[in-house]
Amino acid sequence: MSDLSPGIEITAASVSLGGQLVLEGLTLRLTEARIGVLGRNGSGKSTLLRLIAGLIGPDSGTVRVDGADPFLDRKAALAALGILFQNPDHQILFPTVEEELAFGLLQQGLGRAEAAARVAALLQDEGRAHWAKAPVTTLSQGQRHYLCLLAVLLMEPRTILLDEPLAGLDLPTQARLARRFAALPQRLVTITHDPAVLAGADRVLWLEAGRVVADGPPGKVIPAFTAEMARIGARDADANLAG
């Protein structure tokens, strides 16, 4: 694996959405090659991803990615970070594969000719030159997910944020993507509720109600998380809902 970037520094960051505190006073330094963020739905993990990506800013505290504020310095964020969302249809903007792949390069300031050449070279290297003119709507869910990954890789970010990267995909597609992720030289920050996805991580953070309740190697954090989820699941989760 190649040398990694300086990393992600979050200091006393809090975020409220719709009047509700979602992240509370988070302080983290993320420098490892493979980092997982584990938590239930509503734990704040997706908000943390958006905070790191600069899609939202903190209400208080600071966020730095490779030394830059990703919310205020979007040019720096484009070079530092790539994002792969859970649903590719929330990410894809253009009707054809080649247009979708070229968009990020154009955003980085490349000319159209150079962007088109890079797209063509990538598709050729991937054995998918025949995809270039294909309407995105003709691709399967797994193929659209792969297209989004290729678009991110073309921009050569130093860190890639993965939001539930294997959710909703069949097993062969999951296996292919997992192998591709494992071989990438970039730092990967994976947001998930599935502990199995993080078995090979260097570090796992367990987020609950906007706070980190455990932080360490997967062999320590994942069993604790799994045991707590089993304990919660054994209760009648609907018993306390207001009528």
C-alpha positions as a Markdown table, in Angstrom:
| # | Residue | x | y | z |
|---|---|---|---|---|
| 1 | Met | 0.0 | 0.0 | 0.0 |
| 2 | Ser | 1.3 | 3.5 | -0.9 |
| 3 | Asp | 2.0 | 6.2 | 1.7 |
| 4 | Leu | -1.2 | 7.6 | 3.1 |
| 5 | Ser | -2.2 | 11.2 | 3.5 |
| 6 | Pro | -2.0 | 13.0 | 6.9 |
| 7 | Gly | -5.5 | 11.9 | 7.7 |
| 8 | Ile | -8.7 | 13.3 | 9.3 |
| 9 | Glu | -8.7 | 15.4 | 12.4 |
| 10 | Ile | -12.1 | 16.1 | 14.2 |
| 11 | Thr | -11.9 | 18.3 | 17.3 |
| 12 | Ala | -14.9 | 18.8 | 19.6 |
| 13 | Ala | -17.3 | 18.7 | 16.7 |
| 14 | Ser | -21.1 | 18.8 | 17.2 |
| 15 | Val | -23.9 | 18.7 | 14.6 |
| 16 | Ser | -27.6 | 19.3 | 15.1 |
| 17 | Leu | -30.1 | 18.5 | 12.4 |
| 18 | Gly | -33.7 | 19.6 | 12.6 |
| 19 | Gly | -33.1 | 20.8 | 16.2 |
| 20 | Gln | -31.8 | 17.4 | 17.3 |
| 21 | Leu | -28.2 | 16.9 | 18.4 |
| 22 | Val | -26.9 | 14.1 | 16.2 |
| 23 | Leu | -23.1 | 14.3 | 16.9 |
| 24 | Glu | -21.9 | 15.5 | 20.2 |
| 25 | Gly | -18.4 | 16.7 | 20.9 |
| 26 | Leu | -16.5 | 14.3 | 18.7 |
| 27 | Thr | -12.7 | 14.3 | 18.8 |
| 28 | Leu | -11.0 | 11.8 | 16.5 |
| 29 | Arg | -7.7 | 11.5 | 14.7 |
| 30 | Leu | -8.1 | 9.0 | 11.8 |
| 31 | Thr | -4.8 | 8.0 | 10.2 |
| 32 | Glu | -5.1 | 4.2 | 9.7 |
| 33 | Ala | -5.4 | 2.6 | 6.2 |
| 34 | Arg | -8.7 | 0.8 | 6.9 |
| 35 | Ile | -11.1 | 2.4 | 9.3 |
| 36 | Gly | -14.6 | 1.3 | 10.1 |
| 37 | Val | -17.5 | 3.2 | 11.7 |
| 38 | Leu | -20.1 | 0.8 | 13.1 |
| 39 | Gly | -23.5 | 1.7 | 14.5 |
| 40 | Arg | -27.2 | 1.2 | 14.4 |
| 41 | Asn | -29.5 | 3.2 | 12.2 |
| 42 | Gly | -29.8 | 6.6 | 13.8 |
| 43 | Ser | -26.5 | 6.4 | 15.6 |
| 44 | Gly | -25.0 | 9.3 | 13.7 |
| 45 | Lys | -22.7 | 7.4 | 11.4 |
| 46 | Ser | -24.1 | 8.8 | 8.1 |
| 47 | Thr | -23.9 | 12.3 | 9.6 |
| 48 | Leu | -20.3 | 11.7 | 10.5 |
| 49 | Leu | -19.6 | 10.7 | 6.9 |
| 50 | Arg | -21.2 | 13.8 | 5.6 |
| 51 | Leu | -19.3 | 15.9 | 8.1 |
| 52 | Ile | -15.9 | 14.4 | 7.0 |
| 53 | Ala | -16.9 | 14.8 | 3.3 |
| 54 | Gly | -17.6 | 18.5 | 3.8 |
| 55 | Leu | -21.3 | 18.1 | 2.8 |
| 56 | Ile | -22.2 | 19.7 | 6.1 |
| 57 | Gly | -20.2 | 21.8 | 8.5 |
| 58 | Pro | -20.1 | 21.4 | 12.3 |
| 59 | Asp | -22.2 | 23.6 | 14.5 |
| 60 | Ser | -19.2 | 23.8 | 16.8 |
| 61 | Gly | -15.6 | 22.4 | 16.7 |
| 62 | Thr | -13.5 | 21.7 | 13.6 |
| 63 | Val | -12.9 | 19.2 | 10.9 |
| 64 | Arg | -9.7 | 18.9 | 8.9 |
| 65 | Val | -8.9 | 16.5 | 6.1 |
| 66 | Asp | -5.2 | 16.6 | 5.2 |
| 67 | Gly | -5.1 | 19.9 | 6.9 |
| 68 | Ala | -8.0 | 21.6 | 5.1 |
| 69 | Asp | -11.5 | 22.3 | 6.1 |
| 70 | Pro | -13.6 | 20.2 | 3.7 |
| 71 | Phe | -16.7 | 22.3 | 4.1 |
| 72 | Leu | -15.1 | 25.7 | 3.4 |
| 73 | Asp | -12.4 | 24.5 | 0.9 |
| 74 | Arg | -14.2 | 22.5 | -1.7 |
| 75 | Lys | -11.3 | 22.4 | -4.1 |
| 76 | Ala | -9.1 | 20.8 | -1.4 |
| 77 | Ala | -11.9 | 18.4 | -0.6 |
| 78 | Leu | -12.1 | 17.2 | -4.2 |
| 79 | Ala | -8.5 | 16.3 | -4.2 |
| 80 | Ala | -8.5 | 14.7 | -0.7 |
| 81 | Leu | -11.8 | 12.8 | -0.6 |
| 82 | Gly | -14.0 | 10.5 | -2.7 |
| 83 | Ile | -17.4 | 9.2 | -1.6 |
| 84 | Leu | -19.2 | 6.0 | -2.6 |
| 85 | Phe | -22.8 | 6.2 | -1.4 |
| 86 | Gln | -25.0 | 3.2 | -0.6 |
| 87 | Asn | -27.4 | 3.9 | -3.4 |
| 88 | Pro | -25.7 | 4.7 | -6.7 |
| 89 | Asp | -28.9 | 6.4 | -8.0 |
| 90 | His | -28.3 | 9.1 | -5.4 |
| 91 | Gln | -24.8 | 9.7 | -6.9 |
| 92 | Ile | -25.2 | 9.3 | -10.7 |
| 93 | Leu | -26.1 | 12.5 | -12.5 |
| 94 | Phe | -25.6 | 11.9 | -16.2 |
| 95 | Pro | -27.3 | 9.7 | -18.8 |
| 96 | Thr | -24.3 | 7.9 | -20.2 |
| 97 | Val | -21.3 | 6.1 | -18.6 |
| 98 | Glu | -18.7 | 8.3 | -20.2 |
| 99 | Glu | -20.4 | 11.5 | -19.2 |
| 100 | Glu | -20.8 | 10.3 | -15.6 |
| 101 | Leu | -17.1 | 9.3 | -15.4 |
| 102 | Ala | -15.9 | 12.6 | -16.9 |
| 103 | Phe | -17.9 | 14.8 | -14.6 |
| 104 | Gly | -15.5 | 14.6 | -11.6 |
| 105 | Leu | -12.5 | 15.3 | -13.7 |
| 106 | Leu | -14.1 | 18.4 | -15.2 |
| 107 | Gln | -14.9 | 19.5 | -11.7 |
| 108 | Gln | -11.2 | 19.2 | -10.9 |
| 109 | Gly | -10.4 | 21.5 | -13.8 |
| 110 | Leu | -9.4 | 19.1 | -16.6 |
| 111 | Gly | -10.2 | 20.0 | -20.1 |
| 112 | Arg | -12.9 | 18.0 | -21.9 |
| 113 | Ala | -10.4 | 16.3 | -24.2 |
| 114 | Glu | -8.1 | 15.2 | -21.4 |
| 115 | Ala | -11.1 | 14.0 | -19.3 |
| 116 | Ala | -12.4 | 12.0 | -22.3 |
| 117 | Ala | -9.0 | 10.4 | -22.8 |
| 118 | Arg | -8.7 | 9.4 | -19.2 |
| 119 | Val | -12.2 | 8.0 | -19.2 |
| 120 | Ala | -11.5 | 5.9 | -22.3 |
| 121 | Ala | -8.2 | 4.6 | -20.9 |
| 122 | Leu | -9.8 | 3.6 | -17.6 |
| 123 | Leu | -12.7 | 1.7 | -19.4 |
| 124 | Gln | -10.2 | 0.0 | -21.6 |
| 125 | Asp | -8.1 | -1.0 | -18.6 |
| 126 | Glu | -11.2 | -2.3 | -16.8 |
| 127 | Gly | -12.3 | -4.3 | -19.9 |
| 128 | Arg | -15.4 | -2.2 | -20.2 |
| 129 | Ala | -14.7 | -0.1 | -23.2 |
| 130 | His | -18.1 | -1.1 | -24.5 |
| 131 | Trp | -19.7 | 0.7 | -21.6 |
| 132 | Ala | -18.7 | 4.2 | -22.8 |
| 133 | Lys | -21.8 | 5.2 | -24.7 |
| 134 | Ala | -24.2 | 2.9 | -22.7 |
| 135 | Pro | -27.1 | 4.6 | -21.0 |
| 136 | Val | -26.6 | 4.3 | -17.2 |
| 137 | Thr | -30.2 | 3.0 | -17.0 |
| 138 | Thr | -29.1 | -0.2 | -18.8 |
| 139 | Leu | -26.6 | -1.1 | -16.1 |
| 140 | Ser | -27.6 | -3.4 | -13.2 |
| 141 | Gln | -27.5 | -2.2 | -9.6 |
| 142 | Gly | -24.1 | -3.8 | -9.1 |
| 143 | Gln | -22.8 | -2.3 | -12.3 |
| 144 | Arg | -24.0 | 1.2 | -11.3 |
| 145 | His | -22.3 | 0.8 | -8.0 |
| 146 | Tyr | -19.1 | -0.2 | -9.8 |
| 147 | Leu | -19.5 | 2.8 | -12.1 |
| 148 | Cys | -19.6 | 5.1 | -9.1 |
| 149 | Leu | -16.4 | 3.5 | -7.8 |
| 150 | Leu | -14.7 | 4.1 | -11.1 |
| 151 | Ala | -15.8 | 7.7 | -11.1 |
| 152 | Val | -14.3 | 8.1 | -7.6 |
| 153 | Leu | -11.0 | 6.4 | -8.6 |
| 154 | Leu | -10.6 | 8.6 | -11.7 |
| 155 | Met | -10.3 | 11.6 | -9.4 |
| 156 | Glu | -7.5 | 9.9 | -7.5 |
| 157 | Pro | -8.5 | 11.0 | -3.9 |
| 158 | Arg | -6.3 | 10.2 | -1.0 |
| 159 | Thr | -9.2 | 8.9 | 1.2 |
| 160 | Ile | -12.4 | 7.2 | 0.1 |
| 161 | Leu | -15.5 | 7.2 | 2.2 |
| 162 | Leu | -17.7 | 4.1 | 1.8 |
| 163 | Asp | -21.3 | 4.3 | 2.9 |
| 164 | Glu | -22.7 | 0.8 | 3.4 |
| 165 | Pro | -20.7 | -0.3 | 0.3 |
| 166 | Leu | -22.0 | -3.9 | 0.1 |
| 167 | Ala | -25.6 | -3.4 | 1.1 |
| 168 | Gly | -28.3 | -4.6 | -1.3 |
| 169 | Leu | -25.8 | -6.4 | -3.6 |
| 170 | Asp | -25.8 | -10.1 | -4.5 |
| 171 | Leu | -23.1 | -12.2 | -3.1 |
| 172 | Pro | -20.9 | -12.4 | -6.2 |
| 173 | Thr | -21.0 | -8.6 | -6.6 |
| 174 | Gln | -20.2 | -8.2 | -2.9 |
| 175 | Ala | -17.2 | -10.5 | -3.3 |
| 176 | Arg | -15.9 | -8.6 | -6.4 |
| 177 | Leu | -16.2 | -5.2 | -4.8 |
| 178 | Ala | -14.7 | -6.4 | -1.5 |
| 179 | Arg | -11.6 | -7.7 | -3.4 |
| 180 | Arg | -11.3 | -4.3 | -5.3 |
| 181 | Phe | -11.6 | -2.3 | -2.1 |
| 182 | Ala | -8.9 | -4.5 | -0.4 |
| 183 | Ala | -6.5 | -3.8 | -3.2 |
| 184 | Leu | -6.9 | 0.0 | -3.3 |
| 185 | Pro | -4.0 | 2.2 | -2.1 |
| 186 | Gln | -6.2 | 4.8 | -0.6 |
| 187 | Arg | -7.3 | 5.1 | 3.0 |
| 188 | Leu | -10.8 | 3.7 | 3.3 |
| 189 | Val | -13.3 | 4.9 | 5.9 |
| 190 | Thr | -16.3 | 2.4 | 5.8 |
| 191 | Ile | -19.6 | 3.4 | 7.4 |
| 192 | Thr | -21.8 | 0.3 | 8.1 |
| 193 | His | -24.2 | -1.4 | 10.5 |
| 194 | Asp | -22.8 | -4.8 | 9.4 |
| 195 | Pro | -19.9 | -6.0 | 11.6 |
| 196 | Ala | -18.8 | -8.6 | 9.0 |
| 197 | Val | -17.9 | -5.9 | 6.5 |
| 198 | Leu | -15.2 | -4.6 | 9.0 |
| 199 | Ala | -13.5 | -7.8 | 9.9 |
| 200 | Gly | -10.3 | -6.8 | 8.1 |
| 201 | Ala | -10.2 | -3.2 | 9.3 |
| 202 | Asp | -7.2 | -1.7 | 11.2 |
| 203 | Arg | -9.5 | 0.2 | 13.5 |
| 204 | Val | -13.2 | 0.2 | 14.3 |
| 205 | Leu | -15.3 | 3.0 | 15.9 |
| 206 | Trp | -18.6 | 2.1 | 17.5 |
| 207 | Leu | -21.0 | 5.1 | 17.4 |
| 208 | Glu | -24.1 | 5.3 | 19.5 |
| 209 | Ala | -26.3 | 8.3 | 19.9 |
| 210 | Gly | -23.7 | 10.6 | 18.3 |
| 211 | Arg | -20.8 | 9.5 | 20.6 |
| 212 | Val | -18.0 | 7.0 | 20.3 |
| 213 | Val | -18.6 | 4.2 | 22.8 |
| 214 | Ala | -15.8 | 2.0 | 21.7 |
| 215 | Asp | -12.6 | 2.5 | 19.6 |
| 216 | Gly | -10.0 | -0.1 | 18.8 |
| 217 | Pro | -9.2 | -3.2 | 16.7 |
| 218 | Pro | -12.1 | -5.2 | 15.2 |
| 219 | Gly | -11.4 | -8.2 | 17.4 |
| 220 | Lys | -12.2 | -6.0 | 20.4 |
| 221 | Val | -15.0 | -3.7 | 19.2 |
| 222 | Ile | -17.0 | -6.0 | 17.0 |
| 223 | Pro | -17.7 | -8.7 | 19.7 |
| 224 | Ala | -18.8 | -6.0 | 22.1 |
| 225 | Phe | -21.1 | -4.4 | 19.5 |
| 226 | Thr | -22.5 | -7.8 | 18.5 |
| 227 | Ala | -23.3 | -8.7 | 22.1 |
| 228 | Glu | -25.0 | -5.4 | 22.7 |
| 229 | Met | -27.1 | -5.7 | 19.5 |
| 230 | Ala | -28.1 | -9.2 | 20.6 |
| 231 | Arg | -29.1 | -7.9 | 24.0 |
| 232 | Ile | -31.2 | -5.1 | 22.5 |
| 233 | Gly | -32.8 | -7.5 | 20.0 |
| 234 | Ala | -33.8 | -9.9 | 22.8 |
| 235 | Arg | -36.1 | -7.2 | 24.2 |
| 236 | Asp | -39.4 | -6.1 | 22.8 |
| 237 | Ala | -38.2 | -3.1 | 20.9 |
| 238 | Asp | -41.7 | -1.7 | 20.3 |
| 239 | Ala | -42.9 | -2.0 | 23.9 |
| 240 | Asn | -42.0 | 1.6 | 24.8 |
| 241 | Leu | -43.4 | 3.3 | 21.7 |
| 242 | Ala | -45.9 | 6.0 | 22.5 |
| 243 | Gly | -49.4 | 5.2 | 21.5 |
